[in-house]
Amino acid sequence: MLFPSVIMLLASVVFSVAPTFLPLYLESQGMHSAPLYFLTETAVLILIRFFGRKHIPSSDTYPKWLVVPLIVCFTLSPALLAISISTPVFVCSGLALSLLYPT
């Protein structure tokens, strides 16, 4: 029971820090794509939860085939966000948020 708790703790830390400091960082770099980040991430989150609600687990068990891609997506999205500010990164972040957090 410790492993899922650690995963959710890390997810909470990463996905709460990134939206907090991303607009400040983008503004200091002269970029104005923070609204695009929030819009894309939210759109992916809503679309995945709406259209994929039959496939998102909501019971006590989580399918093992879904855990590895989610952890990869969860790890890649902040790493890619540090390297590049682009739409695929925003989609990866929204995907990880929509499937990792319970509905």
N, C-alpha and C positions, 0 to 999 in steps of 0.2 A: 504494500500500500504506500510505501515511501516514494517509489519511482514516479507514479502519477502525480503525487503532491509536489515533487520537485519540478516536474515538467510544467505544471500549472503555475508554480511560483515564478519560474524563469519566464514563462510566457507573459505573465502579468507585469513583471518588471520591464521586459523589453518593449511590450506593446503599450505601456503607459509612458515610458520615457521618450520613445520615438515621436509620438504626436505632440508631446509637450515642447521639445526642443527643436523639432524640425522647422517650424515656421521662423523661429529666431535665426537658425542657421541659414536658411534659404534667403532671408532678408539681408543678412550680413554678407552673403555672397552675390547679392544683386539679382537673384532669381526670384520670380514671383509665381512659383508652381505649387505652393502649399495648398491653395484651394483645389487644385487638380489632384493632389495626393489624397486629400480627405474625400473628395467626390468619388474618385475611382475606388478607393478602399471601401467606402460605404456602399457603393453600387454593387461591387462584387460580393460583399457580405450579404446584402439583401437578396440578390439574385440566387446565390448558392443556397441560402436558407429557404427561400421560397420554392425554387424549382427542385432542389435536392433534398427536401425535407423527409422524403421516404427513405433516403439512404444515409441520413445523418443519425448516428446512434444516440439514443436517449435513455438507454438502460444502464445497468451497472457495469456491463461488459462492453469493451471497445474492441472492434475487430482488429486483429493483428495486422492485416494487410493494409489498413489505413493508418496505423501508427507511424510506420517508417516514413511514408511520403509526407505526413504532417510534420514530423520532426525535421525532415530535410527542408521543407518549405518554411517552417518556423525559424530554422537556422539561417537559411539563405536570404530571407527578406531583410533582416537588419544588416546583414553583411553586404548585400547588394545595394541597400540604401546608403551605406557609408561610401560606396564606390561611385554609384551613379544615381541620378534622380531621373527615373524614366517610368513610363506606364507599366511595363512588365513587372517592375519591382513593386509597384502599387497593387497590381493584381495578385502577386504572390503574397503580399502582406494581408490583403483582404481574404484570400483563400485560407490562409493559416488561421486568421481570426474567426472566420465563419465556421470552420470545422473543429477547431481545437477547443473552443469554449462551449460548454454544454448549452443546449437550447432550453 
